[in-house]
């Protein structure tokens, strides 16, 4: 039986891989990637973002705040799982592929919820200085995608996994009842 795939799920995993790689590069290459750094030209849009989200900014780096790179390391693992899902689902047609995609999206969702919760519990210490317009435009909308889309992927692939487990359970019950006769 072929692996059930969804174009929108596969596109999310495929299109976010270079975006995440770019972000990870910025984080791991700080301060060289930051405004004034010799490699900043690669990450020029971060001139805005490092001032919108101070976790990405100079002060966090100077104070040794490890959250930025810790979440970037998790991004690496999530992206590897995203790519493993694409390979397993579209190249190998491996039946457990949806479990890989579900796990990857769950990790992305959990990390993003943590990122938002951190802001809430520190009284918006890294983004609270922004105007409402800037906050919405540069932080809520872009980061909101990382809550909404993974939530839908978890829901969709989770629903499929439950259906597959129910089917397997029904088949095992039927096989067991056939053996007992």
SULCOR-V912864 format. One record per residue. N is the residue number from 1. RES is the residue in one letter. OMEGA is omega in radians with two decimals (999 if undefined). D_CENTER is the distance of its C-alpha to the mean C-alpha in whole Angstrom. Layout:
BEGIN
n=<N N>
res=<RES RES>
omega=<OMEGA OMEGA>
d_center=<D_CENTER D_CENTER>
END
This chain:
BEGIN
n=<1 2 3 4 5 6 7 8 9 10 11 12 13 14 15 16 17 18 19 20 21 22 23 24 25 26 27 28 29 30 31 32 33 34 35 36 37 38 39 40 41 42 43 44 45 46 47 48 49 50 51 52 53 54 55 56 57 58 59 60 61 62 63 64 65 66 67 68 69 70 71 72 73 74 75 76 77 78 79 80 81 82 83 84 85 86 87 88 89 90 91 92 93 94 95 96 97 98 99 100 101 102 103 104 105 106 107 108 109 110 111 112 113 114 115 116 117 118 119 120 121 122 123 124 125 126 127 128 129 130 131 132 133 134 135 136 137 138 139 140 141 142 143 144 145 146 147 148 149 150 151 152 153 154 155 156 157 158 159 160 161 162 163 164 165 166 167 168 169 170 171 172 173 174 175 176 177 178 179 180 181>
res=<X X X X X X X X X X X X X X X X X X X X X X X X X X X X X X X X X X X X X X X X X X X X X X X X X X X X X X X X X X X X X X X X X X X X X X X X X X X X X X X X X X X X X X X X X X X X X X X X X X X X X X X X X X X X X X X X X X X X X X X X X X X X X X X X X X X X X X X X X X X X X X X X X X X X X X X X X X X X X X X X X X X X X X X X X X X X X X X X X X X X X>
omega=<-3.12 3.10 3.10 3.13 3.11 -3.10 -3.08 3.09 -3.13 3.12 3.10 -3.12 -3.12 -3.06 3.14 -3.12 3.13 3.10 3.14 3.11 3.12 3.13 3.11 3.10 3.10 -3.06 -3.08 -3.12 3.10 0.14 -3.08 -3.13 -3.05 3.09 -3.09 3.12 -3.09 3.13 -3.07 -3.12 3.12 -3.06 -3.07 3.13 3.11 3.02 3.09 -2.98 -3.12 3.06 3.08 -3.13 -3.03 3.03 3.11 -2.99 -3.07 -3.08 3.14 3.12 -3.13 3.13 3.11 3.10 -3.07 -3.06 -3.08 -3.13 3.09 3.12 3.08 3.07 3.07 3.07 3.12 -3.14 3.12 -3.12 3.06 3.07 3.09 -3.14 3.07 3.07 -3.12 3.13 -3.09 -3.09 -2.99 -3.12 -3.10 -3.03 -3.10 -3.06 3.12 -3.13 3.13 3.10 3.08 3.12 3.11 -3.14 -3.14 -3.13 3.10 3.11 3.11 3.14 -3.11 3.14 -3.14 3.06 3.09 3.14 3.12 3.14 3.08 3.12 3.14 -3.05 3.05 3.11 3.09 -3.06 -3.11 -3.11 -3.06 -3.14 -3.07 2.96 3.13 3.13 3.14 3.12 3.13 -3.05 -3.00 -3.09 -3.06 -3.10 -3.12 -3.14 3.10 3.09 -3.10 2.98 -3.00 -3.05 3.08 3.08 3.11 3.11 3.10 3.13 -3.07 -3.12 3.07 3.10 3.11 3.13 3.10 3.11 3.12 3.11 3.10 3.10 3.13 3.11 3.12 3.12 3.14 3.09 3.12 3.11 3.14 3.13 3.08 3.13 -3.07 3.14 999>
d_center=<29 26 22 21 19 17 17 15 12 13 13 10 9 12 12 8 9 12 11 8 12 14 12 12 16 16 15 17 20 21 24 25 22 23 25 29 27 28 25 24 25 22 20 22 20 19 23 22 18 20 22 20 18 20 17 17 21 24 25 22 23 26 26 24 21 18 15 14 14 13 10 10 11 9 6 9 9 6 7 11 10 9 12 14 13 15 18 18 18 20 22 23 23 22 22 20 17 16 15 13 11 11 10 7 6 8 7 3 6 8 7 7 10 12 11 13 16 16 18 20 21 22 24 21 23 20 20 23 26 24 26 25 25 23 20 20 20 18 15 15 15 12 10 11 10 6 8 11 9 7 10 12 11 11 15 16 15 16 19 20 20 22 25 25 25 28 30 30 31 34 35 35 37 39 40 41 43 45 46 47 50>
END
